[in-house]
Amino acid sequence: MNTTPAQSSPWTLARRAEKMNPSVIREILKVTEKPGIISFAGGLPSPKTFPIAEFAAACESVLHGQGEAYGQAALQYAASEGYAPLREMVAAMLPWTVDASQVLITTGSQQGLDLIAKVLIDEGSRILVETPTYLGALQAFTPMEPTVVSVASDDEGIDVQDLRRVHRDGTAPRFLYVLPNFQNPTGRTMSEARRAALSQAAAEMGLPIVEDNPYGDLWFDAPPPLPLSARNPAGCVYLGSFSKVLAPGLRLGFMVAPPALMPKLLQAKQAADLHSPSFNQRMIADVMKGGFLERHVPTIRALYKTQRDAMLAALEREMQGLDVQWNTPVGGMFLWARLPQGVSAIELLSRAVDKGVAFVPGAAFYADNADPRTLRLSFVTASVEQINAGIAMLAAAIRETKGRTP
């Protein structure tokens, strides 16, 4: 018999740690690891798009192609700002004039959100977000204990009139966080007219904008309108990622910040991890040489468009008579749906998983006043055959749930 007395933990958590919550998506992904589950849950790019041969060649080039000293540098500590040639490539590929000194290479664009939170948010600071918004941003901002305020949004993006109301009805917000292109979770794209109105309103109010754009290159028929950052560079921070166009496992993204903000973002980066992996940065830069992205990204667009079309067709076929609504994204990886009255996406999930399909309930993406009937479907990692089968399973689960709803 064990007679050792129970011991209380000697650790006292910081108050901000109490604000940290697990990712709903990551928890759902554990369920999708069960054999046979068709997953529309994860925001994962298709592994079919990873340029493995190019990375294999880049690995050889980075380690041996320019002599021993070059390989040693790739494995050594490096500048916190990032690998200079990669920063220059990022500056050159953006659709407005950016100096490489404004580019900070980050360990995934998620780190950019964390750095912004540390530099710009105090306890009680008001920050504004879309309705709904990216769950990962809420996770990054929340430990800094802000007051997160949702701004009404529609199919074209932020409602500028409501933005003016929210801005007027409280202390000045530190920033507005938006994803204008193929938004996660809704897949919607902010229209040109809305971008122009938002940029003008933000400039008039002195409201900084954090523009997150990990999906902007994944358009299907036409590129999205000019970024908000191109319209007011001094009032915007721009976040980008290599995860969706090359490989997420390398964990590389970037920030473009105005000169007034860059020194503090750099200091926060130094405190977080000194610098993003030198080897990975050189690999990305080597792969990007010679215009590789211009040749590679169109193949991703074509694949994702085929999968989007398959999901739209399956929804049209399987959801007849179920009063389910969904949108038609013009790029990106996600589709947003709304269930019939009385059907909760959270309650539906367990029944759907029992049938062999998973999705993400939409409630996790709201800062407040969540719509329990919404859900996010990712169409890029499932084959057309899996999409057809999975949507049929989802429809069957909805029918059963509707039949049991009082």
Number of C-alpha atoms within 10 A of each C-alpha: 3 4 5 6 6 6 6 6 6 6 6 7 8 9 11 12 12 10 13 15 11 8 13 15 17 14 10 19 19 9 16 21 11 11 8 10 18 24 25 26 24 22 21 15 22 18 13 11 18 18 14 13 10 15 17 12 14 20 20 13 18 23 20 14 13 11 11 11 10 14 19 14 15 19 15 10 14 16 13 20 24 21 22 18 14 23 23 17 15 22 19 14 10 12 11 14 11 19 15 18 16 20 26 28 31 29 22 23 24 21 22 28 22 22 24 20 22 18 15 16 22 14 12 11 18 20 20 24 25 25 25 25 24 22 19 16 20 20 18 19 23 21 21 23 17 18 18 19 18 22 24 17 18 12 13 15 23 25 18 20 14 14 22 15 11 18 20 12 9 9 10 15 21 18 23 22 21 23 26 28 29 26 29 26 25 28 25 25 22 23 18 15 10 17 21 15 16 22 23 15 16 21 16 9 14 14 19 19 25 22 22 26 20 24 23 23 20 26 23 20 11 9 13 20 16 15 24 22 22 17 16 16 18 16 20 24 25 22 27 24 26 19 20 23 22 24 20 17 10 18 19 24 24 26 28 28 24 20 13 10 16 19 13 16 23 20 15 18 24 15 12 14 12 17 21 27 23 18 22 20 24 25 23 20 20 20 21 18 11 9 9 12 15 10 10 16 17 16 14 23 21 15 16 24 23 15 22 26 15 19 26 19 14 19 21 14 13 17 18 10 7 13 10 18 14 18 15 16 23 22 27 30 31 27 27 21 20 21 20 15 12 12 18 23 25 18 13 21 21 15 19 24 21 12 18 20 27 28 26 26 26 26 22 23 26 19 21 13 10 14 18 20 21 25 26 26 26 27 31 27 22 17 17 18 10 19 27 19 16 25 26 19 22 24 20 17 22 24 15 14 18 18 9 9 11 6
